[in-house]
């Protein structure tokens, strides 16, 4: 175990932090006003502000954000684990935002817009995958110094991650139920569970473009896990007969596969990193640990887009 103990520099006096979750009031500027300000300062940054904050801190509630880190153990590595967990939650929110909007664009038949959005979604997924580069610096001994303090906390209880899985189509009523006791979170999770996914909208788009899609794939219980459908596979196979840049459905399919690929890589890094830390011990949240994670690594979003590769 590390022979040193963490020392925490004093950064923020939390007694002075505005803890409101609402956006803080800020004035707007224009090109003209910014040019005038730069002229008045001689091109140097502003340093004098009224009140008890400054515009950058207010814009992103930075003092509040940086007051939300509360490691619970004397273990040195917990701060890394804690902060990277919060970073991933922010990135999951950003990823979900892009996927949610890509889905909306598909409902409007704006395939080019959806493809453009999915480029950023994949970049976010790559960034989230890279978080394991930092987390993998935690040793088993270092992890054991704070693991008991986690109680039954587990990443499977992340409602933001669950939103990402649901918008991608990986539905689970059981895992959703973990949030049923949270009235400020449950309505959103419940709505996402019972709504079409990004892939459901892609399938609906195939139907609108004239592909023969079974009604069972177009109207079903959206809260149930997606099942492979032969008509969807046939439709995508037809799309892939014209792998040209001008075929927007082909570009959409490849963007979805690239995203699925990256998320699978994230899951694999998660699995390997946890195995490196705890071996085959049980997980903190009641799961079998790496046994559960290995099962998860086998899942592929948008399954027909993977199965048709055998035919080419």
HELIX and SHEET records of a PDB file:
HELIX    1   1 UNK A   14  UNK A   16  5                                   3    
HELIX    2   2 UNK A   31  UNK A   41  1                                  11    
HELIX    3   3 UNK A   55  UNK A   60  1                                   6    
HELIX    4   4 UNK A   62  UNK A   65  1                                   4    
HELIX    5   5 UNK A   78  UNK A  107  1                                  30    
HELIX    6   6 UNK A  111  UNK A  135  1                                  25    
HELIX    7   7 UNK A  140  UNK A  144  1                                   5    
HELIX    8   8 UNK A  147  UNK A  150  5                                   4    
HELIX    9   9 UNK A  155  UNK A  157  5                                   3    
HELIX   10  10 UNK A  159  UNK A  168  1                                  10    
HELIX   11  11 UNK A  173  UNK A  176  1                                   4    
HELIX   12  12 UNK A  177  UNK A  179  5                                   3    
HELIX   13  13 UNK A  186  UNK A  193  1                                   8    
HELIX   14  14 UNK A  198  UNK A  208  1                                  11    
HELIX   15  15 UNK A  215  UNK A  218  1                                   4    
HELIX   16  16 UNK A  230  UNK A  239  1                                  10    
HELIX   17  17 UNK A  248  UNK A  278  1                                  31    
HELIX   18  18 UNK A  290  UNK A  297  1                                   8    
HELIX   19  19 UNK A  303  UNK A  307  1                                   5    
HELIX   20  20 UNK A  308  UNK A  311  5                                   4    
END                                                                             
